[in-house]
């Protein structure tokens, strides 16, 4: 019996978890949309399924005890996709869902996508299946990518703080939970970095560690929408981008948790240590 299934194995987080499980000699099943992109790992089976394809997901998860459910790609119907996946997992007989959620998930969260995570959590709770929620803060690894070509990190975050977390820390925490899911049943873990940083401090850290001159410009909300208009993205996506920063301004991504040290047995990784060559 394959006891663990991992979704999102072609992505930044799922791929890290899958690689760690393989290195530990754990049999696993990688549930992916495109098998050609799945990593080739020892002890890993590959199953093809789209979150919204209930029957494909059910087949992919047959015989699986625990599933790491990395949230689907951002989309207007992401909650519906998540509900379909959860229902199919239960139909397949999965015994435990480990869901990758977001810090501060709530029905009235400022960050629009955090509301999607809340809705997904509520659906999982309602099904009665044992679960663990990993509520990640912003990915620290992606911060350099948020800096414009002009060296400016811009957004309406004011002087709010975020406890950004390293992807490797999240992956290590997830592997711990997957290894003994019963010990973490019903738990919700806020996964954060070791310190709450303003975007001024983030920009200064990127500059100091990488040598690239980076500064922070605190936009108004109106400026934020105008500066992102040239991407031609749909309204819901631009709302998500902008509300990432307004959530920081409102203090909703602030707060250091000890979950990473407790689950991994080591300190959470600082932004400076993560960016160091």
SEZA-701052 format. One line per 8 residues: number of its first residue (from 1); their letters; for each residue y negated, x negated, z of N, C-alpha, C. Coordinates in pm, whole numbers. Atoms other than C-alpha are relative to their C-alpha. Layout:
BEGIN
NUM	A	Y:X:Z:Y:X:Z:Y:X:Z  ...
This chain:
BEGIN
1	XXXXXXXX	121:-85:0:0:0:0:-125:-87:0  129:67:0:-347:-128:-90:-88:67:102  69:-65:-111:-542:-68:227:-150:11:-19  145:2:14:-896:-146:111:-40:14:-147  60:-9:132:-1094:-37:-194:-148:-33:12  140:40:2:-1434:-176:-285:-65:53:-126  77:-42:116:-1685:-7:-512:-115:-100:-19  113:88:26:-1972:-192:-676:36:-147:-7
9	XXXXXXXX	-44:139:-1:-1766:-509:-716:-66:-84:-109  72:75:103:-1969:-604:-1025:-145:-27:42  137:14:-45:-2290:-597:-821:-18:-107:107  36:106:-95:-2466:-822:-570:76:12:131  -63:-17:-131:-2320:-673:-253:151:18:-10  -143:-24:14:-1982:-536:-359:74:-124:-46  -62:122:48:-1908:-860:-541:19:-102:110  -12:92:-114:-1975:-1063:-229:113:43:93
17	XXXXXXXX	-105:-49:-89:-1749:-842:-19:137:-25:-62  -128:17:67:-1469:-851:-276:44:-146:3  -32:143:-1:-1485:-1231:-296:46:-45:138  -40:37:-137:-1464:-1262:82:138:53:34  -132:-57:-27:-1167:-1029:105:108:-79:-73  -97:77:77:-988:-1223:-169:24:-136:65  -13:131:-64:-1057:-1555:6:82:9:128  -77:-21:-123:-902:-1409:321:144:45:-27
25	XXXXXXXX	-135:-41:36:-589:-1309:129:26:149:15  -12:-145:-17:-657:-936:159:22:68:-135  -19:-80:122:-513:-706:-107:-108:106:-6  108:-97:14:-781:-478:-244:4:62:-139  14:-66:129:-860:-240:-525:-149:9:-32  140:-2:42:-1187:-280:-713:-22:121:-90  29:-122:75:-1323:54:-833:-131:-22:-74  116:36:81:-1561:-13:-1121:-10:93:-121
33	XXXXXXXX	18:-79:122:-1709:166:-1421:49:-75:-122  -38:81:115:-1639:-123:-1659:96:-110:44  -98:100:-44:-1315:-313:-1591:-23:-139:-59  24:129:63:-1423:-588:-1831:-96:-86:82  98:73:-81:-1699:-683:-1586:51:-29:141  -54:19:-135:-1477:-679:-1276:35:-147:24  -37:138:-29:-1435:-1016:-1103:152:-15:5  -143:29:-3:-1092:-1174:-1139:31:-69:132
41	XXXXXXXX	-24:49:-134:-976:-1219:-782:147:12:36  -139:-5:-46:-640:-1298:-626:20:121:90  -33:-115:-84:-478:-991:-475:-81:125:-28  87:-115:32:-721:-752:-645:51:76:-121  -24:-91:111:-624:-456:-859:-135:52:-48  122:-58:55:-886:-300:-1085:27:142:-45  -12:-139:41:-931:75:-1128:-134:46:-56  122:-45:64:-1182:239:-1358:-33:142:45
49	XXXXXXXX	44:-134:-39:-1383:536:-1230:-151:0:14  141:-27:-21:-1736:668:-1242:-12:90:122  15:-79:-123:-1862:817:-914:7:150:-27  8:-143:28:-1919:1153:-1080:129:57:-57  -127:-44:59:-1569:1168:-1231:101:19:112  -81:-27:-120:-1382:1334:-945:146:-36:-19  -142:26:22:-1038:1309:-1099:28:-150:-13  -19:146:14:-1077:942:-1195:-12:-69:135
57	XXXXXXXX	15:59:-133:-1199:857:-846:123:30:86  -119:-35:-79:-909:1045:-688:118:-88:-38  -110:86:44:-660:850:-899:-22:-144:47  30:139:-35:-835:522:-827:23:-28:148  -7:20:-145:-820:576:-452:132:44:62  -130:-40:-55:-464:703:-415:66:-120:67  -66:106:-74:-282:498:-154:-92:-94:74  99:85:-66:-604:348:-15:-31:56:139
65	XXXXXXXX	31:-44:-136:-673:359:358:-148:0:30  142:18:-32:-1033:234:378:-78:-32:-127  84:21:118:-1312:240:119:-137:-51:42  140:39:-9:-1631:41:105:-73:70:-112  73:-80:98:-1861:285:-69:-142:-55:-12  134:51:31:-2155:90:-208:-71:109:-82  69:-111:64:-2414:346:-313:-13:-20:-151  9:3:145:-2432:433:-682:-137:-49:-45
73	XXXXXXXX	128:42:55:-2708:306:-908:-104:110:19  107:-96:-20:-3043:472:-851:-10:95:-119  6:-103:105:-3059:799:-1045:-44:130:64  43:-128:-57:-3203:1149:-1003:114:79:63  -114:-77:-51:-2852:1285:-940:90:-83:90  -85:90:-77:-2732:1009:-710:69:72:116  -64:-72:-110:-2666:1244:-417:119:80:-50  -111:-76:58:-2451:1465:-638:117:-93:-34
81	XXXXXXXX	-105:97:28:-2260:1157:-753:71:-42:128  -58:41:-127:-2207:1050:-394:91:109:57  -82:-110:-52:-2082:1393:-290:131:12:-78  -120:-6:83:-1839:1396:-581:98:-110:39  -85:113:-38:-1708:1053:-483:66:26:135  -54:-25:-134:-1666:1147:-117:109:107:-4  -100:-108:10:-1482:1469:-203:129:-51:-65  -118:54:67:-1250:1280:-438:75:-97:91
89	XXXXXXXX	-64:93:-92:-1184:1012:-175:83:75:104  -74:-80:-98:-1081:1276:76:122:63:-65  -113:-59:72:-861:1446:-183:110:-103:-23  -98:107:21:-692:1108:-239:68:-43:129  -61:35:-128:-614:1080:131:-58:-122:68  65:114:-65:-856:801:222:-25:31:147  10:-23:-144:-866:756:597:-130:-43:63  124:49:-60:-1201:582:652:-97:-38:-111
97	XXXXXXXX	105:34:96:-1527:558:456:-103:-89:68  108:88:-45:-1762:264:510:-109:11:-105  104:-32:98:-2084:373:344:-121:-91:20  119:86:-2:-2370:137:256:-123:88:-16  115:-88:-5:-2678:334:355:-128:-83:5  128:71:-5:-3040:237:420:-65:19:136  69:1:-128:-3241:150:729:-101:116:6  94:-110:-16:-3429:453:858:32:122:-83
105	XXXXXXXX	-39:-118:78:-3234:704:648:-30:126:81  40:-122:-69:-3375:1045:735:-44:102:-105  39:-100:99:-3455:1376:566:-147:-6:-37  144:9:27:-3828:1303:591:-46:-144:-12  36:141:15:-3819:927:528:-109:-16:-106  104:28:99:-4121:790:345:62:-54:-128  -70:55:116:-3897:586:114:90:109:-57  -68:-118:54:-3768:853:-118:152:-17:-7
113	XXXXXXXX	-144:19:14:-3426:697:-172:72:-1:135  -61:-9:-133:-3367:679:205:39:145:31  -38:-141:-18:-3359:1060:192:134:27:-68  -129:-14:66:-3073:1036:-58:112:-53:89  -102:57:-89:-2884:814:184:29:93:118  -19:-95:-110:-2941:1062:464:88:117:-45  -78:-113:51:-2804:1346:251:147:-40:-19  -137:47:17:-2498:1136:169:69:-15:134
121	XXXXXXXX	-57:13:-135:-2440:1051:534:39:137:55  -28:-134:-53:-2461:1418:625:123:61:-67  -117:-53:70:-2207:1509:358:128:-64:52  -118:69:-53:-1965:1246:486:34:54:139  -24:-54:-135:-2008:1368:844:65:139:-7  -46:-138:8:-1944:1726:737:147:11:-42  -138:-6:47:-1607:1638:585:101:-35:108  -90:31:-110:-1463:1516:913:81:-127:-16
129	XXXXXXXX	-73:125:21:-1333:1186:772:-64:-108:87  58:112:-75:-1374:878:995:-92:-83:-90  99:72:80:-1677:679:881:-66:-109:81  94:96:-56:-1899:381:946:-115:-12:-98  117:12:85:-2254:363:814:-66:-136:23  72:127:-4:-2415:28:732:-139:24:-58  137:-29:45:-2789:89:717:-76:-131:-20  63:128:33:-2931:-215:540:-151:16:-9
137	XXXXXXXX	143:10:27:-3296:-310:553:-17:-52:-144  23:54:134:-3457:-445:235:76:-130:-19  -72:123:30:-3259:-720:64:-97:-118:-9  88:116:1:-3430:-1048:144:15:-80:-129  -26:77:121:-3267:-1207:-162:-86:43:-118  72:-53:115:-3468:-985:-395:-151:-20:10  144:9:-18:-3812:-1059:-252:-68:-91:-103  67:81:103:-3891:-1347:-492:-11:72:-135
145	XXXXXXXX	4:-74:126:-3811:-1111:-780:-109:107:0  105:-101:-9:-4076:-869:-654:-139:-59:-20  127:69:23:-4347:-1128:-708:-32:4:-149  40:-8:140:-4541:-1080:-1031:-9:-138:-65  13:126:72:-4574:-1346:-1301:-125:-76:41  125:64:-45:-4921:-1412:-1159:11:-55:141  -19:52:-134:-4772:-1512:-824:-45:93:110  48:-97:-98:-4884:-1196:-649:109:100:34
153	XXXXXXXX	-86:-105:-53:-4666:-974:-433:-92:114:36  98:-107:-18:-4844:-642:-452:68:132:33  -52:-131:-37:-4789:-303:-294:-81:55:117  77:-63:-106:-4941:-53:-50:70:-4:136  -70:16:-127:-4765:-194:258:-94:-28:116  99:35:-103:-5088:-275:447:51:-121:79  -51:109:-83:-4990:-498:741:126:43:76  -127:-41:-58:-4664:-321:813:102:-113:-10
161	XXXXXXXX	-103:104:-6:-4349:-520:881:135:54:-46  -138:-34:39:-3996:-522:740:92:-109:54  -99:97:-50:-3688:-687:892:103:-24:-109  -82:20:120:-3548:-799:559:128:-76:34  -133:51:-36:-3178:-892:559:65:-66:-121  -67:74:106:-2972:-1139:358:126:73:-46  -120:-64:54:-2702:-1002:129:127:-60:58  -119:62:-58:-2454:-1254:267:27:51:141
169	XXXXXXXX	-18:-55:-135:-2514:-1120:618:60:140:-7  -55:-135:16:-2447:-765:501:147:-8:-39  -138:13:46:-2130:-875:323:91:-43:114  -81:44:-113:-2001:-1058:631:21:113:100  -12:-113:-92:-2073:-755:848:97:104:-55  -89:-98:62:-1896:-526:601:145:-43:9  -138:50:-7:-1586:-748:595:56:17:140  -45:-21:-138:-1568:-732:974:42:144:22
177	XXXXXXXX	-31:-143:-17:-1578:-352:967:125:38:-79  -116:-33:83:-1325:-330:683:129:-55:61  -119:60:-58:-1088:-555:875:58:77:116  -47:-82:-113:-1066:-320:1173:-82:127:7  88:-117:8:-1221:11:1072:7:92:121  -13:-88:-115:-1084:202:1368:-91:-37:115  88:45:-108:-1292:-9:1604:-146:39:-25  139:-30:36:-1606:100:1421:-18:145:-44
185	XXXXXXXX	6:-140:43:-1531:467:1360:-117:71:68  113:-75:-52:-1841:683:1399:-124:-83:24  114:87:-29:-2072:383:1428:-99:-3:-116  106:24:97:-2404:343:1249:-67:-131:38  56:132:-27:-2522:-17:1224:-125:-23:-83  121:43:69:-2879:-115:1138:13:-149:-27  -16:140:36:-2839:-443:950:-135:-58:-41  133:56:21:-3156:-649:969:4:-152:10
193	XXXXXXXX	20:141:-21:-3283:-1001:958:-42:-26:144  31:35:-139:-3388:-1188:1274:-145:22:40  141:-16:-33:-3759:-1114:1251:-66:102:-93  76:-98:77:-4002:-847:1135:-120:-71:-61  101:77:71:-4236:-986:870:-97:91:-74  96:-65:89:-4556:-867:707:18:-58:-140  -10:56:135:-4584:-915:333:-84:-126:-16  73:126:-3:-4848:-1181:400:93:-113:45
201	XXXXXXXX	-92:103:-52:-4584:-1370:601:113:-27:-98  -104:19:103:-4321:-1312:333:-53:-86:-113  60:78:108:-4554:-1447:65:-17:-146:43  21:136:-49:-4638:-1749:280:132:-75:10  -132:63:-11:-4268:-1819:342:53:-39:-137  -44:32:136:-4184:-1800:-28:-75:-122:-52  82:113:45:-4471:-2039:-101:47:-130:64  -34:122:-75:-4373:-2287:169:136:-55:-40
209	XXXXXXXX	-137:46:23:-4002:-2297:89:24:-36:-146  -30:20:142:-4004:-2275:-291:-103:-87:-72  105:76:66:-4330:-2453:-370:-80:81:-100  74:-87:91:-4446:-2159:-581:-114:66:78  113:-62:-67:-4793:-2035:-488:9:152:-10  -15:-145:-3:-4746:-1673:-382:-95:58:103  90:-69:-93:-4997:-1437:-222:34:148:1  -23:-145:-13:-4992:-1075:-109:-131:74:-21
217	XXXXXXXX	114:-89:20:-5231:-810:-235:38:138:48  -26:-133:-54:-5237:-491:-32:-70:105:-86  55:-100:90:-5284:-221:-292:-26:132:74  3:-141:-38:-5398:133:-236:116:68:-72  -108:-73:67:-5140:393:-331:-37:25:-146  44:-25:138:-5346:475:-639:13:-125:-85  -14:126:72:-5356:111:-741:147:-29:-31  -142:27:18:-4981:86:-694:57:78:-117
225	XXXXXXXX	-50:-80:113:-4911:369:-935:-57:-53:-132  60:51:124:-5155:226:-1191:63:-133:-42  -52:133:34:-5013:-127:-1170:145:6:-48  -139:-14:42:-4661:4:-1236:16:93:-121  -8:-97:110:-4747:250:-1513:51:-62:-129  -36:61:128:-4687:-3:-1791:152:-14:-19  -145:7:13:-4314:-8:-1715:58:122:-72  -48:-121:65:-4282:345:-1853:119:62:69
233	XXXXXXXX	-113:-54:-75:-4033:436:-1580:-24:147:32  17:-141:-37:-3966:801:-1491:-69:14:135  79:-22:-122:-4174:952:-1212:80:-25:128  -78:15:-123:-3889:960:-958:21:-147:33  -23:142:-25:-3833:585:-1003:-127:-69:48  127:58:-45:-4198:493:-969:-29:45:143  16:-48:-137:-4214:712:-658:83:-85:97  -87:82:-85:-3922:512:-517:-60:-140:19
241	XXXXXXXX	60:134:-11:-4089:179:-596:-119:-1:96  121:-2:-81:-4419:275:-439:31:33:145  -30:-43:-137:-4266:444:-136:76:-106:79  -55:115:-72:-4078:124:-53:-109:-64:84  111:65:-68:-4415:-21:40:-68:91:101  64:-90:-96:-4564:287:203:89:21:122  -91:-6:-116:-4254:303:424:-24:-119:92  34:116:-82:-4336:-49:539:-131:24:73
249	XXXXXXXX	130:-27:-61:-4697:53:601:13:96:118  -19:-100:-105:-4573:344:813:90:-47:114  -82:55:-108:-4356:117:1027:146:38:-4  -136:-53:6:-4027:263:904:105:-106:-34  -95:108:25:-3869:-74:812:-14:-111:104  24:94:-108:-3977:-249:1131:106:20:109  -95:-9:-110:-3737:-327:1414:120:-92:-20  -110:96:10:-3489:-610:1474:122:56:73
257	XXXXXXXX	-127:-45:-57:-3127:-509:1534:88:-121:28  -95:107:-28:-2852:-722:1687:134:23:-68  -128:-36:61:-2585:-568:1463:61:-115:-80  -55:111:78:-2551:-867:1230:62:-106:91  -65:95:-91:-2493:-1115:1515:126:56:67  -116:-59:-68:-2254:-875:1689:119:10:-94  -111:-19:93:-2047:-812:1377:49:-131:-61  -38:124:67:-2050:-1162:1231:27:-116:94
265	XXXXXXXX	-18:108:-95:-2055:-1376:1543:-94:-117:-20  99:106:24:-2355:-1579:1422:-137:65:-15  134:-58:13:-2732:-1533:1405:-24:52:-142  42:-47:131:-2883:-1333:1123:-81:-109:-69  65:104:80:-3025:-1547:842:-149:29:-18  145:-17:20:-3401:-1598:834:-33:-8:-148  43:7:140:-3593:-1561:509:-16:-146:-42  20:141:35:-3685:-1930:518:135:-69:-25
273	XXXXX	-131:62:18:-3321:-2035:560:67:50:-126  -60:-57:121:-3212:-1801:282:-57:-64:-126  66:53:119:-3465:-1941:35:11:-150:-14  -5:146:3:-3408:-2304:125:99:-50:-106  -90:53:105:-3256:-2510:-159:125:-66:60
